[in-house]
Amino acid sequence: MFTQAILTVMVSDMKRAIAFYVDTLGFTKQAVYGDEWADVELPGLKLGLHPGGKVRERDRHYSIGFRVDDLDAATAALAAKGVAFQPTRQDRGSRIANFTDPDGNPMYLIELKWG
């Protein structure tokens, strides 16, 4: 029945969004359909970027998380590319660093310590 899942991320500037997801975060750019749609992906995650304007904070009902092996190295690499992080949170089993894309869409890096 289903052949693929795609998370659509509404953005206000397609060129800026593609640059952020591809050049900053390291996604692979797939198909781009003018200023209407762009497919970008990592192993296990496909995003569709679509112009929809800036989303109001109260309209956000998701965040995109990326599991990493070394949170300090990952945040340092992305900070060097201009990504701003909130202070790292830590609990018994994980460390989390929150950030946003250029349109304010919430994202986080997580390093799991369980096991």
Buried (B, 14 or more C-beta within 10 A) or exposed (E): EEEEEEEEBBBBBBEEBBEBBBEBBEBEBEEBEEEEBBBBBEEEBBBBBBBEEBBEEEEEEEEBBBEBEEBEEBBEBBEEEEBEBEEBEEEEEBBBBBBBBBBEBBBBBBBEEEE
